[in-house]
Amino acid sequence: MEVKLVRSDLWRQFSTIQNEMIITKRGRNMFPSLQYRISGLEEDGLYRTSLLLALVDDKKYRYLNGQWDQFEPCVEATHFPREVFVGETRSGKDLMKRGISFEKIKITNGDDVCNPAREIIRIQSMRKYIPILGLYKASRNPLEAPIKIGEFQFEETQFIAVTAYQNTAVKDLKVMNNKYAQGFRDTVQTKRSSTSPSSYSSSEDSTFSPPNEKRQKLSTPEEEQENIYQPNAIPQQQQQQLHPNFYAQQYSQNAHQYNPYFHQQYQEYAYYNQYWMNYANQY
């Protein structure tokens, strides 16, 4: 009987930088997921598989100055490791053909794990674990309990349970290799490319071009002169409401505060006010 770890190369990459696994109250899937290939079974035999996350030691760990160190012995009440049976009874032929997968297993630091039907395992943060695959030979008699015939573990699958990634290298490696992180991966690559020096290249063969946006046309001094407001004649019914000094005071102040444009408007308003007042006085 022989068992091989699927994606062992990827697991070894994580092992070299000390792998971390996120745990949450509701449970979080592991990545990389635990998958195995097995051979040497009886094709007609019936088997069951289980997963146990065993503590590597009795220490707690902390991430300090870019590396993991054993902090102190754990004085908390340690829960008993819970072995989870995954899937139904399977034939040896099916196991050897399709392999063993624990991709649906979740890890948690919550307390609601009393239901054996849930494929969830409770572990503690800042502790180091190693997954152990259990293989049982099942009987065709449902009243007989399965018998354990083997345990298998791989050193490169060790990990430290965390509530947030401590080493950014671990996070980056997971993002680049997890197919479910495609959206996040694209976002990270976009941000990196937009801030990289190559994005601002000024070489002649650069394919970068500014966005084709409509921009407001700036007026020339001649156009500004043409666009100066031209006052209209004031209707007769509004002539009695005119106050000659009002516009003079307003625009004489503006003329000193801003520019000659307001001074010109002041001259025009003063002229028309005086014109209509003289016209009104005739009647």
Number of C-alpha atoms within 10 A of each C-alpha: 8 9 17 15 18 17 13 17 11 15 21 16 14 21 17 10 14 19 26 26 23 21 24 17 13 14 20 18 18 17 16 19 17 21 16 20 16 17 16 11 18 14 14 11 14 20 23 21 24 18 22 19 20 17 20 14 12 14 16 18 20 16 14 10 7 9 11 16 13 15 13 11 11 14 9 7 6 11 9 10 13 16 18 20 19 18 14 9 18 17 19 21 17 15 22 18 12 11 17 22 16 19 13 14 19 19 24 23 21 15 10 13 17 10 8 12 11 13 19 23 25 23 25 21 19 21 20 26 21 18 20 17 23 19 19 19 21 21 15 11 8 8 7 9 11 18 13 15 11 12 15 15 16 14 11 20 22 24 22 23 23 21 16 13 16 16 16 10 14 19 15 12 15 19 19 14 14 13 10 10 13 13 10 12 17 13 12 14 10 12 10 12 12 12 10 11 9 10 12 11 12 10 8 7 7 11 8 12 6 5 6 6 6 6 6 6 6 8 10 9 9 8 10 11 11 10 10 12 10 10 10 7 8 12 8 10 7 8 14 10 8 14 13 17 11 12 18 20 12 12 20 16 14 17 16 11 10 10 10 12 15 19 18 15 21 20 14 16 19 19 13 16 20 15 12 18 15 11 11 12 7 6 5
